[in-house]
Amino acid sequence: MRAVHKRYHRELFPAMGAYVVLMLGSVWLLKRIDDLWLRTLVTLLPVLPLLFVVRAIMRVIRGQDELERRIDLESIATATAASSVGFFAYGLLLSAKILPPLDGATMAIWVWPVLCFCYGLAKVLFIGPRYRGMSCE
């Protein structure tokens, strides 16, 4: 494993661990807090480690060679397109009352995980295999 990917793992795993802890903690705390400003602060706590996740992603992309960067950026573009079209289609089905409605909070919370899942699928199943065996080094 190259140094850039080792650094990525050193940055990503603690940030994701902090995200899980803060998410569980904020859900627990929100059941016990009434003050609006304190509820707002506690609710947004899990966003902080996600900012470190985004930072780790940006740093690994900047540190990769041209081929790795191309694979990741094509995967991100594919994931963005797929998840956007999927959410749009879902919205159309909701507006036509074909599917039962979900509240806005549920929908908003699923945007990031769906995008990450689509990125993983795009990279492993579609984009990565196209470039298998190539190297810029």
C-alpha contacts under 8 A as a table, 3 or more apart, distances in Angstrom:
res1	aa1	res2	aa2	distance
1	M	5	H	6.43
1	M	6	K	6.69
2	R	5	H	5.47
2	R	6	K	6.41
3	A	6	K	5.00
3	A	7	R	6.16
4	V	7	R	5.22
4	V	8	Y	6.23
4	V	60	V	6.02
4	V	63	G	5.95
4	V	64	Q	6.92
5	H	8	Y	4.82
5	H	9	H	6.28
5	H	60	V	6.64
6	K	9	H	5.21
6	K	10	R	6.24
7	R	10	R	4.97
7	R	11	E	6.19
7	R	60	V	7.86
8	Y	11	E	5.17
8	Y	12	L	5.81
8	Y	56	A	5.74
8	Y	57	I	7.29
8	Y	59	R	7.57
8	Y	60	V	5.89
9	H	12	L	4.99
9	H	13	F	5.83
10	R	13	F	6.15
10	R	14	P	6.99
11	E	14	P	6.14
11	E	15	A	6.46
11	E	52	F	7.58
11	E	53	V	7.39
11	E	56	A	5.89
12	L	15	A	5.24
12	L	16	M	6.10
12	L	52	F	7.56
12	L	53	V	5.63
12	L	56	A	6.10
13	F	16	M	5.13
13	F	17	G	6.04
14	P	17	G	4.94
14	P	18	A	6.07
15	A	18	A	5.07
15	A	19	Y	6.12
15	A	49	P	5.04
15	A	50	L	6.90
15	A	52	F	6.09
15	A	53	V	6.00
16	M	19	Y	4.86
16	M	20	V	6.27
16	M	49	P	6.79
16	M	50	L	7.35
16	M	53	V	7.11
17	G	20	V	5.23
17	G	21	V	6.30
18	A	21	V	5.12
18	A	22	L	5.94
18	A	46	P	7.85
18	A	49	P	6.13
19	Y	22	L	5.19
19	Y	23	M	5.86
19	Y	46	P	5.25
19	Y	47	V	7.57
19	Y	48	L	7.80
19	Y	49	P	5.35
19	Y	50	L	6.72
20	V	23	M	5.12
20	V	24	L	6.16
20	V	46	P	7.74
21	V	24	L	5.33
21	V	25	G	5.94
22	L	25	G	4.88
22	L	26	S	5.78
22	L	45	L	6.32
22	L	46	P	5.21
23	M	26	S	5.22
23	M	27	V	6.27
23	M	45	L	7.53
23	M	46	P	5.33
24	L	27	V	5.30
24	L	28	W	6.30
25	G	28	W	5.09
25	G	29	L	6.03
26	S	29	L	4.98
26	S	30	L	5.89
26	S	42	V	5.54
26	S	43	T	6.00
26	S	45	L	7.15
26	S	46	P	7.68
27	V	30	L	5.32
27	V	31	K	6.87
27	V	43	T	7.79
28	W	31	K	5.77
28	W	32	R	7.36
29	L	32	R	5.29
29	L	33	I	6.37
29	L	42	V	7.38
30	L	33	I	5.30
30	L	34	D	7.88
30	L	39	R	6.30
30	L	42	V	7.12
30	L	43	T	7.40
33	I	38	L	7.29
33	I	39	R	6.33
34	D	38	L	7.79
34	D	39	R	6.85
35	D	38	L	5.42
35	D	39	R	6.05
36	L	39	R	5.06
36	L	40	T	6.12
37	W	40	T	5.00
37	W	41	L	6.27
38	L	41	L	5.08
38	L	42	V	6.11
39	R	42	V	5.14
39	R	43	T	5.88
40	T	43	T	5.12
40	T	44	L	6.27
41	L	44	L	5.34
41	L	45	L	6.30
42	V	45	L	5.27
43	T	46	P	7.24
44	L	47	V	5.50
44	L	48	L	7.54
45	L	48	L	5.81
46	P	49	P	6.09
46	P	50	L	6.89
47	V	50	L	5.10
47	V	51	L	6.45
48	L	51	L	5.29
48	L	52	F	6.92
49	P	52	F	5.01
49	P	53	V	6.36
50	L	53	V	4.77
50	L	54	V	6.22
51	L	54	V	5.07
51	L	55	R	6.18
52	F	55	R	4.85
52	F	56	A	6.13
53	V	56	A	5.07
53	V	57	I	6.22
54	V	57	I	5.03
54	V	58	M	6.17
55	R	58	M	5.13
55	R	59	R	6.10
56	A	59	R	5.10
56	A	60	V	6.12
57	I	60	V	5.30
57	I	61	I	6.22
58	M	61	I	5.21
58	M	62	R	6.20
59	R	62	R	5.12
59	R	63	G	6.12
60	V	63	G	5.03
60	V	64	Q	6.18
61	I	64	Q	5.37
61	I	68	E	7.83
61	I	69	R	5.69
61	I	72	D	7.38
62	R	69	R	7.52
64	Q	67	L	7.90
64	Q	68	E	5.76
64	Q	69	R	5.74
65	D	68	E	5.49
65	D	69	R	6.11
65	D	136	C	6.58
65	D	137	E	7.41
66	E	69	R	5.10
66	E	70	R	6.05
66	E	136	C	6.51
67	L	70	R	5.03
67	L	71	I	6.21
67	L	134	M	7.80
67	L	135	S	6.61
67	L	136	C	5.95
68	E	71	I	5.15
68	E	72	D	6.20
69	R	72	D	5.17
69	R	73	L	5.99
70	R	73	L	5.18
70	R	74	E	5.95
71	I	74	E	5.28
71	I	75	S	6.03
71	I	123	K	7.07
71	I	127	I	6.19
71	I	128	G	6.18
71	I	131	Y	7.66
72	D	75	S	4.97
72	D	76	I	6.07
72	D	123	K	6.99
73	L	76	I	4.95
73	L	77	A	6.10
74	E	77	A	5.04
74	E	78	T	6.04
74	E	127	I	6.90
75	S	78	T	5.06
75	S	79	A	6.00
75	S	119	Y	5.57
75	S	120	G	7.79
75	S	122	A	5.29
75	S	123	K	5.15
75	S	127	I	6.15
76	I	79	A	5.04
76	I	80	T	6.00
76	I	119	Y	5.60
76	I	122	A	7.96
77	A	80	T	5.11
77	A	81	A	6.17
78	T	81	A	5.19
78	T	82	A	6.03
78	T	118	C	7.82
78	T	119	Y	7.16
78	T	122	A	6.48
79	A	82	A	5.10
79	A	83	S	5.90
79	A	115	L	5.90
79	A	116	C	7.56
79	A	118	C	4.70
79	A	119	Y	4.65
79	A	122	A	6.39
80	T	83	S	5.38
80	T	84	S	5.88
80	T	115	L	6.36
80	T	118	C	7.77
80	T	119	Y	7.80
81	A	84	S	5.20
81	A	85	V	6.04
82	A	85	V	5.29
82	A	86	G	5.97
82	A	118	C	7.02
83	S	86	G	4.90
83	S	87	F	6.06
83	S	111	V	7.96
83	S	114	V	6.52
83	S	115	L	5.81
83	S	118	C	6.71
84	S	87	F	5.23
84	S	88	F	6.06
85	V	88	F	4.95
85	V	89	A	6.02
86	G	89	A	5.15
86	G	90	Y	6.08
87	F	90	Y	4.93
87	F	91	G	6.07
88	F	91	G	5.01
88	F	92	L	6.30
89	A	92	L	5.05
89	A	93	L	6.26
90	Y	93	L	5.07
90	Y	94	L	6.14
91	G	94	L	4.97
91	G	95	S	6.09
92	L	95	S	5.09
92	L	96	A	6.20
93	L	96	A	5.17
93	L	97	K	6.26
93	L	98	I	5.29
93	L	99	L	5.93
94	L	97	K	4.97
94	L	98	I	5.98
94	L	99	L	5.29
94	L	100	P	6.69
94	L	101	P	6.01
95	S	98	I	7.66
96	A	99	L	7.89
97	K	100	P	6.69
97	K	101	P	7.76
102	L	106	T	6.52
102	L	107	M	6.81
103	D	106	T	5.58
103	D	107	M	6.61
104	G	107	M	5.10
104	G	108	A	6.03
105	A	108	A	5.14
105	A	109	I	6.13
106	T	109	I	5.33
106	T	110	W	6.55
107	M	110	W	5.38
107	M	111	V	6.85
108	A	111	V	5.58
109	I	112	W	6.91
109	I	113	P	7.88
110	W	113	P	5.51
110	W	114	V	5.98
111	V	114	V	5.36
111	V	115	L	6.15
112	W	115	L	5.14
112	W	116	C	6.18
113	P	116	C	5.08
113	P	117	F	6.01
114	V	117	F	5.04
114	V	118	C	6.06
115	L	118	C	5.15
115	L	119	Y	6.12
116	C	119	Y	5.00
116	C	120	G	6.28
117	F	120	G	5.16
117	F	121	L	6.29
118	C	121	L	5.09
118	C	122	A	5.96
119	Y	122	A	5.10
119	Y	123	K	6.04
120	G	123	K	5.24
120	G	124	V	6.04
121	L	124	V	5.32
121	L	125	L	5.56
121	L	126	F	7.36
122	A	125	L	5.51
122	A	126	F	5.07
122	A	127	I	5.86
122	A	128	G	7.76
123	K	126	F	5.93
123	K	127	I	4.98
123	K	128	G	5.04
124	V	127	I	6.80
124	V	128	G	5.53
124	V	129	P	6.98
125	L	128	G	6.75
125	L	129	P	6.60
126	F	129	P	6.03
126	F	130	R	6.80
127	I	130	R	5.47
127	I	131	Y	7.05
128	G	131	Y	5.53
128	G	132	R	6.27
129	P	132	R	4.98
131	Y	134	M	5.67
